[in-house]
Amino acid sequence: MEVLRLMSFLEGGLLDRAYLLLAGNGWSLKGHFLDRQFLNRFCSSAKVKENVLIVDLDTLLGLINQRKL
């Protein structure tokens, strides 16, 4: 799963921050993946949980427009 790979890169110091974009049709469990509790189940490191963001396209565009990226 890609989120586990991103967490590994963050823990290893290869990345400072990671974004995983869920876009397009066909995401039957999209709400599950977008819920912050999803990351809590896989990672105990607060630093990693704060620096991995799973978003949908609308949220990503909003962050860009607000200059929060």
VOMI-83066 format. One record per atom (N, C-alpha, C): x, y, z; residue number from 1. Coordinates in steps of 0.2 Angstrom, whole numbers, m for minus. Atoms other than C-alpha are relative to their C-alpha. Layout:
BEGIN
{c1->X | c2->Y | c3->Z | nr->NUM}
...
END
This chain:
BEGIN
{c1->4 | c2->m6 | c3->0 | nr->1}
{c1->0 | c2->0 | c3->0 | nr->1}
{c1->4 | c2->6 | c3->0 | nr->1}
{c1->m4 | c2->m6 | c3->1 | nr->2}
{c1->7 | c2->17 | c3->m5 | nr->2}
{c1->1 | c2->4 | c3->7 | nr->2}
{c1->0 | c2->m4 | c3->m6 | nr->3}
{c1->3 | c2->25 | c3->12 | nr->3}
{c1->6 | c2->m3 | c3->4 | nr->3}
{c1->m5 | c2->3 | c3->m4 | nr->4}
{c1->15 | c2->13 | c3->21 | nr->4}
{c1->7 | c2->1 | c3->m3 | nr->4}
{c1->m7 | c2->m2 | c3->3 | nr->5}
{c1->29 | c2->17 | c3->8 | nr->5}
{c1->1 | c2->7 | c3->2 | nr->5}
{c1->m2 | c2->m7 | c3->m1 | nr->6}
{c1->27 | c2->35 | c3->11 | nr->6}
{c1->2 | c2->1 | c3->8 | nr->6}
{c1->m2 | c2->m1 | c3->m7 | nr->7}
{c1->27 | c2->33 | c3->30 | nr->7}
{c1->8 | c2->m3 | c3->1 | nr->7}
{c1->m7 | c2->2 | c3->m1 | nr->8}
{c1->43 | c2->23 | c3->28 | nr->8}
{c1->5 | c2->5 | c3->m2 | nr->8}
{c1->m4 | c2->m5 | c3->2 | nr->9}
{c1->51 | c2->36 | c3->18 | nr->9}
{c1->1 | c2->6 | c3->5 | nr->9}
{c1->0 | c2->m5 | c3->m5 | nr->10}
{c1->46 | c2->49 | c3->31 | nr->10}
{c1->5 | c2->m2 | c3->6 | nr->10}
{c1->m4 | c2->2 | c3->m6 | nr->11}
{c1->53 | c2->39 | c3->45 | nr->11}
{c1->8 | c2->m1 | c3->m1 | nr->11}
{c1->m7 | c2->1 | c3->2 | nr->12}
{c1->69 | c2->36 | c3->36 | nr->12}
{c1->4 | c2->7 | c3->m2 | nr->12}
{c1->m3 | c2->m7 | c3->1 | nr->13}
{c1->72 | c2->55 | c3->33 | nr->13}
{c1->0 | c2->1 | c3->m8 | nr->13}
{c1->m1 | c2->m1 | c3->7 | nr->14}
{c1->70 | c2->53 | c3->14 | nr->14}
{c1->m5 | c2->6 | c3->m3 | nr->14}
{c1->5 | c2->m5 | c3->1 | nr->15}
{c1->54 | c2->65 | c3->14 | nr->15}
{c1->m1 | c2->4 | c3->6 | nr->15}
{c1->2 | c2->m4 | c3->m6 | nr->16}
{c1->49 | c2->79 | c3->25 | nr->16}
{c1->m8 | c2->0 | c3->0 | nr->16}
{c1->8 | c2->0 | c3->0 | nr->17}
{c1->30 | c2->78 | c3->20 | nr->17}
{c1->m2 | c2->m4 | c3->m6 | nr->17}
{c1->2 | c2->4 | c3->5 | nr->18}
{c1->20 | c2->67 | c3->9 | nr->18}
{c1->m8 | c2->1 | c3->m1 | nr->18}
{c1->7 | c2->m1 | c3->2 | nr->19}
{c1->3 | c2->69 | c3->0 | nr->19}
{c1->m2 | c2->m6 | c3->m4 | nr->19}
{c1->3 | c2->5 | c3->4 | nr->20}
{c1->m8 | c2->55 | c3->m6 | nr->20}
{c1->m6 | c2->2 | c3->m3 | nr->20}
{c1->6 | c2->m3 | c3->3 | nr->21}
{c1->m21 | c2->61 | c3->m18 | nr->21}
{c1->m5 | c2->m6 | c3->m3 | nr->21}
{c1->5 | c2->5 | c3->3 | nr->22}
{c1->m37 | c2->50 | c3->m21 | nr->22}
{c1->m5 | c2->4 | c3->m4 | nr->22}
{c1->4 | c2->m3 | c3->5 | nr->23}
{c1->m45 | c2->56 | c3->m37 | nr->23}
{c1->m3 | c2->m5 | c3->m4 | nr->23}
{c1->3 | c2->4 | c3->4 | nr->24}
{c1->m57 | c2->49 | c3->m49 | nr->24}
{c1->m6 | c2->m4 | c3->3 | nr->24}
{c1->5 | c2->5 | c3->m2 | nr->25}
{c1->m71 | c2->37 | c3->m49 | nr->25}
{c1->2 | c2->m6 | c3->2 | nr->25}
{c1->m1 | c2->7 | c3->m2 | nr->26}
{c1->m72 | c2->20 | c3->m41 | nr->26}
{c1->3 | c2->m1 | c3->7 | nr->26}
{c1->m3 | c2->0 | c3->m7 | nr->27}
{c1->m66 | c2->24 | c3->m23 | nr->27}
{c1->m6 | c2->m2 | c3->4 | nr->27}
{c1->6 | c2->2 | c3->m4 | nr->28}
{c1->m79 | c2->13 | c3->m14 | nr->28}
{c1->2 | c2->1 | c3->8 | nr->28}
{c1->m2 | c2->m2 | c3->m7 | nr->29}
{c1->m69 | c2->16 | c3->3 | nr->29}
{c1->3 | c2->6 | c3->1 | nr->29}
{c1->m3 | c2->m7 | c3->m1 | nr->30}
{c1->m64 | c2->34 | c3->0 | nr->30}
{c1->0 | c2->3 | c3->6 | nr->30}
{c1->1 | c2->m3 | c3->m7 | nr->31}
{c1->m71 | c2->40 | c3->16 | nr->31}
{c1->4 | c2->m3 | c3->5 | nr->31}
{c1->m4 | c2->3 | c3->m4 | nr->32}
{c1->m62 | c2->27 | c3->25 | nr->32}
{c1->8 | c2->2 | c3->0 | nr->32}
{c1->m7 | c2->m2 | c3->1 | nr->33}
{c1->m45 | c2->32 | c3->18 | nr->33}
{c1->1 | c2->7 | c3->2 | nr->33}
{c1->m1 | c2->m7 | c3->m1 | nr->34}
{c1->m48 | c2->50 | c3->20 | nr->34}
{c1->m1 | c2->2 | c3->8 | nr->34}
{c1->1 | c2->m1 | c3->m7 | nr->35}
{c1->m52 | c2->48 | c3->39 | nr->35}
{c1->7 | c2->0 | c3->3 | nr->35}
{c1->m7 | c2->0 | c3->m4 | nr->36}
{c1->m37 | c2->53 | c3->50 | nr->36}
{c1->1 | c2->m6 | c3->4 | nr->36}
{c1->m1 | c2->6 | c3->m4 | nr->37}
{c1->m40 | c2->37 | c3->60 | nr->37}
{c1->3 | c2->m5 | c3->m4 | nr->37}
{c1->m4 | c2->5 | c3->5 | nr->38}
{c1->m34 | c2->27 | c3->45 | nr->38}
{c1->7 | c2->0 | c3->1 | nr->38}
{c1->m8 | c2->0 | c3->m1 | nr->39}
{c1->m16 | c2->33 | c3->48 | nr->39}
{c1->1 | c2->m2 | c3->7 | nr->39}
{c1->m1 | c2->2 | c3->m7 | nr->40}
{c1->m18 | c2->31 | c3->67 | nr->40}
{c1->1 | c2->m8 | c3->0 | nr->40}
{c1->0 | c2->7 | c3->m1 | nr->41}
{c1->m20 | c2->12 | c3->64 | nr->41}
{c1->7 | c2->m3 | c3->m3 | nr->41}
{c1->m6 | c2->3 | c3->3 | nr->42}
{c1->m4 | c2->10 | c3->54 | nr->42}
{c1->7 | c2->3 | c3->3 | nr->42}
{c1->m6 | c2->m3 | c3->m3 | nr->43}
{c1->8 | c2->22 | c3->63 | nr->43}
{c1->0 | c2->3 | c3->7 | nr->43}
{c1->0 | c2->m3 | c3->m6 | nr->44}
{c1->13 | c2->27 | c3->80 | nr->44}
{c1->4 | c2->6 | c3->1 | nr->44}
{c1->m4 | c2->m6 | c3->0 | nr->45}
{c1->25 | c2->41 | c3->76 | nr->45}
{c1->m4 | c2->6 | c3->m1 | nr->45}
{c1->4 | c2->m6 | c3->0 | nr->46}
{c1->17 | c2->58 | c3->79 | nr->46}
{c1->2 | c2->4 | c3->m6 | nr->46}
{c1->m3 | c2->m4 | c3->5 | nr->47}
{c1->29 | c2->66 | c3->67 | nr->47}
{c1->m2 | c2->m2 | c3->m7 | nr->47}
{c1->2 | c2->3 | c3->7 | nr->48}
{c1->24 | c2->54 | c3->52 | nr->48}
{c1->m7 | c2->2 | c3->m1 | nr->48}
{c1->7 | c2->m1 | c3->0 | nr->49}
{c1->6 | c2->56 | c3->56 | nr->49}
{c1->m2 | c2->7 | c3->m2 | nr->49}
{c1->1 | c2->m7 | c3->2 | nr->50}
{c1->7 | c2->75 | c3->55 | nr->50}
{c1->2 | c2->2 | c3->m7 | nr->50}
{c1->m3 | c2->m1 | c3->6 | nr->51}
{c1->17 | c2->74 | c3->39 | nr->51}
{c1->m3 | c2->m4 | c3->m6 | nr->51}
{c1->4 | c2->4 | c3->5 | nr->52}
{c1->6 | c2->62 | c3->29 | nr->52}
{c1->m7 | c2->3 | c3->m1 | nr->52}
{c1->6 | c2->m2 | c3->1 | nr->53}
{c1->m9 | c2->69 | c3->21 | nr->53}
{c1->m4 | c2->m3 | c3->m5 | nr->53}
{c1->4 | c2->3 | c3->5 | nr->54}
{c1->m22 | c2->59 | c3->12 | nr->54}
{c1->m6 | c2->5 | c3->m2 | nr->54}
{c1->5 | c2->m5 | c3->2 | nr->55}
{c1->m34 | c2->71 | c3->2 | nr->55}
{c1->m3 | c2->m2 | c3->m6 | nr->55}
{c1->4 | c2->0 | c3->7 | nr->56}
{c1->m47 | c2->71 | c3->m12 | nr->56}
{c1->2 | c2->6 | c3->m4 | nr->56}
{c1->m2 | c2->m5 | c3->5 | nr->57}
{c1->m45 | c2->82 | c3->m27 | nr->57}
{c1->m2 | c2->7 | c3->3 | nr->57}
{c1->2 | c2->m6 | c3->m3 | nr->58}
{c1->m56 | c2->96 | c3->m19 | nr->58}
{c1->4 | c2->3 | c3->5 | nr->58}
{c1->m4 | c2->m3 | c3->m6 | nr->59}
{c1->m47 | c2->97 | c3->m3 | nr->59}
{c1->7 | c2->2 | c3->m2 | nr->59}
{c1->m7 | c2->m2 | c3->2 | nr->60}
{c1->m30 | c2->98 | c3->m12 | nr->60}
{c1->0 | c2->6 | c3->m4 | nr->60}
{c1->1 | c2->m7 | c3->3 | nr->61}
{c1->m36 | c2->112 | c3->m23 | nr->61}
{c1->m1 | c2->5 | c3->5 | nr->61}
{c1->1 | c2->m5 | c3->m5 | nr->62}
{c1->m42 | c2->121 | c3->m8 | nr->62}
{c1->6 | c2->2 | c3->4 | nr->62}
{c1->m6 | c2->m1 | c3->m4 | nr->63}
{c1->m26 | c2->119 | c3->1 | nr->63}
{c1->5 | c2->4 | c3->m5 | nr->63}
{c1->m4 | c2->m4 | c3->5 | nr->64}
{c1->m17 | c2->126 | c3->m15 | nr->64}
{c1->m2 | c2->7 | c3->0 | nr->64}
{c1->3 | c2->m7 | c3->0 | nr->65}
{c1->m29 | c2->141 | c3->m16 | nr->65}
{c1->1 | c2->4 | c3->6 | nr->65}
{c1->m1 | c2->m4 | c3->m6 | nr->66}
{c1->m26 | c2->145 | c3->2 | nr->66}
{c1->7 | c2->1 | c3->1 | nr->66}
{c1->m8 | c2->0 | c3->m1 | nr->67}
{c1->m7 | c2->143 | c3->0 | nr->67}
{c1->2 | c2->m3 | c3->6 | nr->67}
{c1->m2 | c2->4 | c3->m6 | nr->68}
{c1->m6 | c2->130 | c3->13 | nr->68}
{c1->4 | c2->m6 | c3->m1 | nr->68}
{c1->m5 | c2->5 | c3->2 | nr->69}
{c1->5 | c2->119 | c3->3 | nr->69}
{c1->7 | c2->2 | c3->0 | nr->69}
END
